[in-house]
Amino acid sequence: KALEFYKKVLGLKVLIDDVLDKPETNHFLGRPHNARTRATFVAGDHPFGKVALSHPINYEVPDKGERAQAPNIGYLAQSFLVSNLDDALKTCATIGADMYSQPVEINIPGDGIVRAGMVKNPGSGALMELIEGTLS
């Protein structure tokens, strides 16, 4: 479901989609010895626009999402530029990315007033801030 968000909402394309299952890799990543993990890397047109997704195949990963909610310090959301916020939010609704906060206007230094909204990724529940605009 997370992959669907990155492909349909953000227009990213799959670069690598493979299963990691070597004991040495699992040891390095702190996973169970016999773990099988689907690793998918997606990217857009910008050289820094890459996302790595990791999906456990034969083991469970505890959900630590509540730890990343305010007032805790740490990861709160990822931000992504979209050319049309309304269209992106409509696509989010069709793939089950629930609205977390309605669109608001925010002031981004150097870019001025822009519209932004936040959704929950349908795969991971991670918060995704969608900002209407283009790269400067």
FENVENJO-V308958 format. One record per residue. N is the residue number from 1. RES is the residue in one letter. PSI is psi in whole degrees, 0 to 359 (NA if undefined). OMEGA is omega in radians with two decimals (* if undefined). Layout:
# FENVENJO-V308958
n->N res->RES psi->PSI omega->OMEGA
n->N res->RES psi->PSI omega->OMEGA
This chain:
# FENVENJO-V308958
n->1 res->K psi->324 omega->3.11
n->2 res->A psi->319 omega->3.14
n->3 res->L psi->321 omega->3.12
n->4 res->E psi->321 omega->3.09
n->5 res->F psi->309 omega->-3.09
n->6 res->Y psi->325 omega->-3.13
n->7 res->K psi->310 omega->-3.00
n->8 res->K psi->322 omega->-3.10
n->9 res->V psi->315 omega->-3.06
n->10 res->L psi->349 omega->3.10
n->11 res->G psi->22 omega->3.12
n->12 res->L psi->155 omega->-3.13
n->13 res->K psi->148 omega->3.14
n->14 res->V psi->127 omega->3.07
n->15 res->L psi->315 omega->-3.11
n->16 res->I psi->136 omega->3.05
n->17 res->D psi->105 omega->-3.00
n->18 res->D psi->163 omega->3.07
n->19 res->V psi->125 omega->3.07
n->20 res->L psi->124 omega->-3.10
n->21 res->D psi->11 omega->3.14
n->22 res->K psi->138 omega->3.13
n->23 res->P psi->324 omega->-3.14
n->24 res->E psi->320 omega->3.10
n->25 res->T psi->316 omega->3.14
n->26 res->N psi->319 omega->3.11
n->27 res->H psi->313 omega->-3.12
n->28 res->F psi->320 omega->-3.09
n->29 res->L psi->1 omega->3.12
n->30 res->G psi->31 omega->3.13
n->31 res->R psi->164 omega->3.08
n->32 res->P psi->149 omega->-3.07
n->33 res->H psi->318 omega->-3.07
n->34 res->N psi->20 omega->-3.08
n->35 res->A psi->146 omega->3.00
n->36 res->R psi->123 omega->-3.05
n->37 res->T psi->127 omega->3.05
n->38 res->R psi->120 omega->3.12
n->39 res->A psi->122 omega->-3.11
n->40 res->T psi->127 omega->3.10
n->41 res->F psi->128 omega->3.11
n->42 res->V psi->155 omega->-3.11
n->43 res->A psi->156 omega->3.04
n->44 res->G psi->204 omega->-3.09
n->45 res->D psi->342 omega->-3.12
n->46 res->H psi->140 omega->-3.09
n->47 res->P psi->336 omega->-3.13
n->48 res->F psi->1 omega->-3.07
n->49 res->G psi->66 omega->-3.14
n->50 res->K psi->145 omega->3.11
n->51 res->V psi->136 omega->3.07
n->52 res->A psi->127 omega->3.09
n->53 res->L psi->142 omega->-3.14
n->54 res->S psi->123 omega->-3.09
n->55 res->H psi->115 omega->3.12
n->56 res->P psi->133 omega->-3.14
n->57 res->I psi->315 omega->-3.04
n->58 res->N psi->26 omega->3.09
n->59 res->Y psi->162 omega->-3.11
n->60 res->E psi->146 omega->3.05
n->61 res->V psi->127 omega->-3.14
n->62 res->P psi->142 omega->3.11
n->63 res->D psi->115 omega->-3.13
n->64 res->K psi->17 omega->-3.09
n->65 res->G psi->322 omega->-3.13
n->66 res->E psi->331 omega->3.12
n->67 res->R psi->337 omega->-3.07
n->68 res->A psi->13 omega->3.12
n->69 res->Q psi->145 omega->3.07
n->70 res->A psi->143 omega->0.26
n->71 res->P psi->9 omega->3.13
n->72 res->N psi->149 omega->3.10
n->73 res->I psi->139 omega->3.11
n->74 res->G psi->200 omega->-3.10
n->75 res->Y psi->127 omega->3.06
n->76 res->L psi->320 omega->-3.12
n->77 res->A psi->159 omega->2.96
n->78 res->Q psi->145 omega->3.13
n->79 res->S psi->139 omega->-3.12
n->80 res->F psi->141 omega->3.04
n->81 res->L psi->137 omega->3.02
n->82 res->V psi->146 omega->-3.08
n->83 res->S psi->329 omega->-3.14
n->84 res->N psi->109 omega->-3.07
n->85 res->L psi->317 omega->-3.11
n->86 res->D psi->316 omega->3.11
n->87 res->D psi->318 omega->-3.14
n->88 res->A psi->319 omega->-3.14
n->89 res->L psi->326 omega->3.06
n->90 res->K psi->317 omega->3.11
n->91 res->T psi->319 omega->3.10
n->92 res->C psi->316 omega->-3.12
n->93 res->A psi->323 omega->-3.10
n->94 res->T psi->336 omega->-3.13
n->95 res->I psi->5 omega->3.08
n->96 res->G psi->21 omega->3.04
n->97 res->A psi->100 omega->-3.05
n->98 res->D psi->142 omega->3.09
n->99 res->M psi->131 omega->3.08
n->100 res->Y psi->320 omega->3.04
n->101 res->S psi->139 omega->-3.13
n->102 res->Q psi->157 omega->3.12
n->103 res->P psi->139 omega->3.09
n->104 res->V psi->165 omega->3.03
n->105 res->E psi->133 omega->3.11
n->106 res->I psi->155 omega->3.13
n->107 res->N psi->114 omega->3.09
n->108 res->I psi->117 omega->-3.12
n->109 res->P psi->130 omega->-3.14
n->110 res->G psi->336 omega->3.14
n->111 res->D psi->342 omega->3.13
n->112 res->G psi->207 omega->-3.08
n->113 res->I psi->127 omega->3.09
n->114 res->V psi->162 omega->3.07
n->115 res->R psi->142 omega->3.12
n->116 res->A psi->150 omega->3.05
n->117 res->G psi->161 omega->-3.10
n->118 res->M psi->135 omega->3.10
n->119 res->V psi->165 omega->3.02
n->120 res->K psi->128 omega->3.11
n->121 res->N psi->130 omega->-3.07
n->122 res->P psi->344 omega->3.14
n->123 res->G psi->314 omega->-3.02
n->124 res->S psi->342 omega->-3.04
n->125 res->G psi->0 omega->3.13
n->126 res->A psi->148 omega->3.13
n->127 res->L psi->134 omega->-3.12
n->128 res->M psi->115 omega->3.09
n->129 res->E psi->126 omega->3.12
n->130 res->L psi->121 omega->-3.09
n->131 res->I psi->127 omega->3.13
n->132 res->E psi->125 omega->3.12
n->133 res->G psi->188 omega->3.10
n->134 res->T psi->164 omega->3.11
n->135 res->L psi->135 omega->3.12
n->136 res->S psi->NA omega->*
